[in-house]
Every structure is written in structure tokens, then in C-alpha cells.
Amino acid sequence: MDDEVIALTLKYTDGTEQRFEFAPQRKEEYGLASRIQDIFSQNIIMLALEDKVMAIPLQNIQSLEISPMPPKLPAFAIRNVKLVL
């Protein structure tokens, strides 16, 4: 699974969206879902790109999507949901 890619899509409050891709981070006991919870407690997303760092305040973000779904989700996550348009 060394070539697995995680996609992060940020949808901003002004209607724009950005997509980022990254390799899974070093193995952590608490996983990606817990890392996202940490981001929300900091009120900022900090992304280290190849040539710069982006700091994005959470108040500018309407929603975020991560794909593929992390294997571990927090207890409050609702599972087995279908998006109906």
C-alpha cells in the first residue's frame, strides 16, 4: 500500500473548492480520524506543500471530504450512510 493516495477536498464558504492529495502519514495509533478532530480543536488546517505552507482558518471552510474513508472513525460518526441527491 505504499502508493496509496489520500484525497482531501476543501469546500470554502465562498463556493470555491480545492483538492489536495497526500500519502498516508506515518503510522499513528490514533489514525486519520483523530487527526481531523485535532485540526478542529486548533481552528486551522495547516498543509505542508512542496514549496510552501498553507494555513487555512476553519471559519473559511464549509466542509471537507477525505477519500478513501479512514478505517477508524470516531464514535460519533454515523456509519453506512448513502448520499441521496
C-alpha positions as protocol buffer text, in pm:
chain_id: "A"
residue {
  index: 1
  type: MET
  ca { x: 0 y: 0 z: 0 }
}
residue {
  index: 2
  type: ASP
  ca { x: 295 y: 232 z: -42 }
}
residue {
  index: 3
  type: ASP
  ca { x: 135 y: 401 z: -343 }
}
residue {
  index: 4
  type: GLU
  ca { x: -198 y: 472 z: -170 }
}
residue {
  index: 5
  type: VAL
  ca { x: -312 y: 832 z: -210 }
}
residue {
  index: 6
  type: ILE
  ca { x: -548 y: 1014 z: 22 }
}
residue {
  index: 7
  type: ALA
  ca { x: -757 y: 1293 z: -131 }
}
residue {
  index: 8
  type: LEU
  ca { x: -862 y: 1593 z: 77 }
}
residue {
  index: 9
  type: THR
  ca { x: -1124 y: 1822 z: -75 }
}
residue {
  index: 10
  type: LEU
  ca { x: -1192 y: 2153 z: 98 }
}
residue {
  index: 11
  type: LYS
  ca { x: -1512 y: 2337 z: 11 }
}
residue {
  index: 12
  type: TYR
  ca { x: -1493 y: 2700 z: 113 }
}
residue {
  index: 13
  type: THR
  ca { x: -1770 y: 2932 z: 227 }
}
residue {
  index: 14
  type: ASP
  ca { x: -1727 y: 3143 z: -89 }
}
residue {
  index: 15
  type: GLY
  ca { x: -1822 y: 2844 z: -307 }
}
residue {
  index: 16
  type: THR
  ca { x: -1472 y: 2756 z: -430 }
}
residue {
  index: 17
  type: GLU
  ca { x: -1306 y: 2425 z: -364 }
}
residue {
  index: 18
  type: GLN
  ca { x: -953 y: 2286 z: -359 }
}
residue {
  index: 19
  type: ARG
  ca { x: -836 y: 1926 z: -377 }
}
residue {
  index: 20
  type: PHE
  ca { x: -513 y: 1806 z: -221 }
}
residue {
  index: 21
  type: GLU
  ca { x: -352 y: 1464 z: -239 }
}
residue {
  index: 22
  type: PHE
  ca { x: -104 y: 1312 z: 2 }
}
residue {
  index: 23
  type: ALA
  ca { x: 45 y: 980 z: 101 }
}
residue {
  index: 24
  type: PRO
  ca { x: -69 y: 829 z: 428 }
}
residue {
  index: 25
  type: GLN
  ca { x: 124 y: 989 z: 713 }
}
residue {
  index: 26
  type: ARG
  ca { x: 347 y: 788 z: 940 }
}
residue {
  index: 27
  type: LYS
  ca { x: 164 y: 516 z: 1125 }
}
residue {
  index: 28
  type: GLU
  ca { x: -13 y: 667 z: 1420 }
}
residue {
  index: 29
  type: GLU
  ca { x: -202 y: 489 z: 1690 }
}
residue {
  index: 30
  type: TYR
  ca { x: -499 y: 719 z: 1671 }
}
residue {
  index: 31
  type: GLY
  ca { x: -535 y: 739 z: 1292 }
}
residue {
  index: 32
  type: LEU
  ca { x: -657 y: 996 z: 1042 }
}
residue {
  index: 33
  type: ALA
  ca { x: -1000 y: 1047 z: 1200 }
}
residue {
  index: 34
  type: SER
  ca { x: -840 y: 1154 z: 1528 }
}
residue {
  index: 35
  type: ARG
  ca { x: -603 y: 1383 z: 1340 }
}
residue {
  index: 36
  type: ILE
  ca { x: -908 y: 1557 z: 1190 }
}
residue {
  index: 37
  type: GLN
  ca { x: -1055 y: 1600 z: 1538 }
}
residue {
  index: 38
  type: ASP
  ca { x: -724 y: 1763 z: 1640 }
}
residue {
  index: 39
  type: ILE
  ca { x: -747 y: 2001 z: 1343 }
}
residue {
  index: 40
  type: PHE
  ca { x: -1094 y: 2112 z: 1451 }
}
residue {
  index: 41
  type: SER
  ca { x: -969 y: 2183 z: 1802 }
}
residue {
  index: 42
  type: GLN
  ca { x: -694 y: 2408 z: 1657 }
}
residue {
  index: 43
  type: ASN
  ca { x: -938 y: 2603 z: 1433 }
}
residue {
  index: 44
  type: ILE
  ca { x: -688 y: 2589 z: 1146 }
}
residue {
  index: 45
  type: ILE
  ca { x: -572 y: 2341 z: 883 }
}
residue {
  index: 46
  type: MET
  ca { x: -202 y: 2360 z: 811 }
}
residue {
  index: 47
  type: LEU
  ca { x: -82 y: 2190 z: 492 }
}
residue {
  index: 48
  type: ALA
  ca { x: 288 y: 2150 z: 413 }
}
residue {
  index: 49
  type: LEU
  ca { x: 311 y: 2163 z: 33 }
}
residue {
  index: 50
  type: GLU
  ca { x: 628 y: 2101 z: -166 }
}
residue {
  index: 51
  type: ASP
  ca { x: 731 y: 2469 z: -176 }
}
residue {
  index: 52
  type: LYS
  ca { x: 516 y: 2642 z: 87 }
}
residue {
  index: 53
  type: VAL
  ca { x: 292 y: 2604 z: 390 }
}
residue {
  index: 54
  type: MET
  ca { x: -79 y: 2685 z: 374 }
}
residue {
  index: 55
  type: ALA
  ca { x: -268 y: 2779 z: 690 }
}
residue {
  index: 56
  type: ILE
  ca { x: -643 y: 2781 z: 631 }
}
residue {
  index: 57
  type: PRO
  ca { x: -876 y: 2908 z: 906 }
}
residue {
  index: 58
  type: LEU
  ca { x: -1165 y: 2670 z: 966 }
}
residue {
  index: 59
  type: GLN
  ca { x: -1417 y: 2955 z: 955 }
}
residue {
  index: 60
  type: ASN
  ca { x: -1341 y: 2975 z: 580 }
}
residue {
  index: 61
  type: ILE
  ca { x: -1430 y: 2608 z: 526 }
}
residue {
  index: 62
  type: GLN
  ca { x: -1785 y: 2493 z: 467 }
}
residue {
  index: 63
  type: SER
  ca { x: -1698 y: 2122 z: 454 }
}
residue {
  index: 64
  type: LEU
  ca { x: -1415 y: 1879 z: 394 }
}
residue {
  index: 65
  type: GLU
  ca { x: -1409 y: 1537 z: 234 }
}
residue {
  index: 66
  type: ILE
  ca { x: -1149 y: 1265 z: 269 }
}
residue {
  index: 67
  type: SER
  ca { x: -1128 y: 970 z: 35 }
}
residue {
  index: 68
  type: PRO
  ca { x: -1085 y: 683 z: 79 }
}
residue {
  index: 69
  type: MET
  ca { x: -1269 y: 669 z: 409 }
}
residue {
  index: 70
  type: PRO
  ca { x: -1035 y: 618 z: 706 }
}
residue {
  index: 71
  type: PRO
  ca { x: -1056 y: 267 z: 854 }
}
residue {
  index: 72
  type: LYS
  ca { x: -1114 y: 409 z: 1203 }
}
residue {
  index: 73
  type: LEU
  ca { x: -1386 y: 666 z: 1267 }
}
residue {
  index: 74
  type: PRO
  ca { x: -1474 y: 846 z: 1588 }
}
residue {
  index: 75
  type: ALA
  ca { x: -1758 y: 703 z: 1795 }
}
residue {
  index: 76
  type: PHE
  ca { x: -1994 y: 988 z: 1698 }
}
residue {
  index: 77
  type: ALA
  ca { x: -1968 y: 912 z: 1323 }
}
residue {
  index: 78
  type: ILE
  ca { x: -2284 y: 780 z: 1159 }
}
residue {
  index: 79
  type: ARG
  ca { x: -2192 y: 475 z: 955 }
}
residue {
  index: 80
  type: ASN
  ca { x: -2335 y: 309 z: 642 }
}
residue {
  index: 81
  type: VAL
  ca { x: -2484 y: 633 z: 508 }
}
residue {
  index: 82
  type: LYS
  ca { x: -2591 y: 678 z: 143 }
}
residue {
  index: 83
  type: LEU
  ca { x: -2585 y: 1019 z: -22 }
}
residue {
  index: 84
  type: VAL
  ca { x: -2918 y: 1082 z: -194 }
}
residue {
  index: 85
  type: LEU
  ca { x: -2942 y: 1368 z: -442 }
}
